[in-house]
Amino acid sequence: MRATFLPFSIPTIGEEEINEVVDSLKSGWITTGPKVKRFEEAFKSYTGAPYAVPLSSATAGLHLVMLALKLQPGDEVITTPMTFAATVSMIVQGGGTPVLADIEPGTLNIDLQAIRAKITPRTRAIVPVHFAGQPCAMNEIFALAREFGLRVIEDAAHAVGTEYRGARIGSLDSVSVFSFHPIKNITTGEGGMVATGDELLAEEISLMKFHGMNKEAWKRYESSGTPNYDIVMPGFKYNMMDLQAALGLHQLAKLDGFIAKRSELAEFYNQAFADVAEVATPQPVPYAHRHAWHLYTPLIRTEALSIDRDAFMAQLKLENIGSGLHFKAIHHHPYYRDALGIAPGELPNADYASDRILSLPLFPLMTPDDARDVVAAVKTVIARNRR
Ligand SMILES: *Cc1c(COP(=O)(O)O)cnc(C)c1O
């Protein structure tokens, strides 16, 4: 067994990030300012998005995008049960009714036939989640959206650096919401970005993110600016700080290297578990893509074991291996179990995955020895608990 505990994720923060934060601290300007603007520009050029709006989190981005849809009571938004609560909670906070469509069993992305089956005259939008960093079948989702006149909002929290048929997520003809939470592929501490080709949407979100103020605050303090401002709507306080963008600028520059490391580790896991019947490894989507490998999420076939997934994770921890849960299906949470009224067996693939999924350690600073320790611990726990 390993001598020290291996967490399932650690952010990769270098001297460049540290020096840039210190530079902001010493500069006299720590909140939204020139570094946020630079990060926005760098993000646009990396993703190919025509417009990008830096925010305090992806949750904030989802909230503002949902509000911009101007949903009426009873309006429905279709999304996946295999996501973080924020995806669904922000549909509710935007005034919509979330509708869950089942996932594909191998990729755990939302299933196209399941989306189609859930479309009603009240459906307004589809929110695909690029699960673990693997792109959803966007051409088909856009075709469905065109057929029924729906908006598409990509929850791209896992998908910074993901490519779909040669195009980066963020550059497709929709709106994408990215997260820079510490476990995501790049981090700003907390932070998020909305990327879109829709200029009016980008303007509306920019206005909403900072008090509904018609100018960004920092420009008022520039020599050319004037201190006066107008409030043109009741807005929020969802702006990103320069302290956060200082991290993001260097993280973004390192992203392709991070993804290369994550891909190597994921490939090692895939091979190591290929002949372990109790481990169902994540399956690739059948079209051209680059997987950003935000998470490595096998399903543990607990039907072959005498313990459940939670006990499996507890035993991994005793072997000094951390793991994460991404995700317990939305309709398994008490609030949504009661609020959504999903019938038993309505989302069988999500139910199956929800009870068996775990996230194994995956982060760029992991060594090959760390990965070997993870595989050894998983095999040990399986051998100990085989039926
Ligand atoms: C992390 C995550 C979010 C929320 O991101 P924050 O930046 O923490 O608000 C939303 N959706 C998914 C799928 C996520 O994994």
The ligand as a Tripos MOL2 file, in Angstrom:
@<TRIPOS>MOLECULE
LIG
   15    15     1     0     0
SMALL
NO_CHARGES

@<TRIPOS>ATOM
      1 C1        -18.2000   22.2820  -11.8280 C.3       1 LIG1
      2 C2        -19.4390   22.2260  -12.6270 C.ar      1 LIG1
      3 C3        -20.3350   23.3190  -12.6860 C.ar      1 LIG1
      4 C4        -20.1980   24.5190  -11.8120 C.3       1 LIG1
      5 O1        -18.9960   25.1890  -11.9440 O.3       1 LIG1
      6 P1        -18.6310   26.3460  -10.8970 P.3       1 LIG1
      7 O2        -17.5580   27.1260  -11.5860 O.co2     1 LIG1
      8 O3        -18.1300   25.6450   -9.6640 O.co2     1 LIG1
      9 O4        -19.8360   27.1430  -10.6260 O.co2     1 LIG1
     10 C5        -21.3980   23.2390  -13.5550 C.ar      1 LIG1
     11 N1        -21.6230   22.1440  -14.3100 N.ar      1 LIG1
     12 C6        -20.8060   21.0610  -14.2420 C.ar      1 LIG1
     13 C7        -21.0980   19.8860  -15.1230 C.3       1 LIG1
     14 C8        -19.7080   21.0660  -13.3850 C.ar      1 LIG1
     15 O5        -18.9360   19.9880  -13.2950 O.3       1 LIG1
@<TRIPOS>BOND
     1     1     2 1
     2     2     3 ar
     3     2    14 ar
     4     3     4 1
     5     3    10 ar
     6     4     5 1
     7     5     6 1
     8     6     7 2
     9     6     8 1
    10     6     9 1
    11    10    11 ar
    12    11    12 ar
    13    12    13 1
    14    12    14 ar
    15    14    15 1
@<TRIPOS>SUBSTRUCTURE
     1 LIG1         1 GROUP 0 **** ****
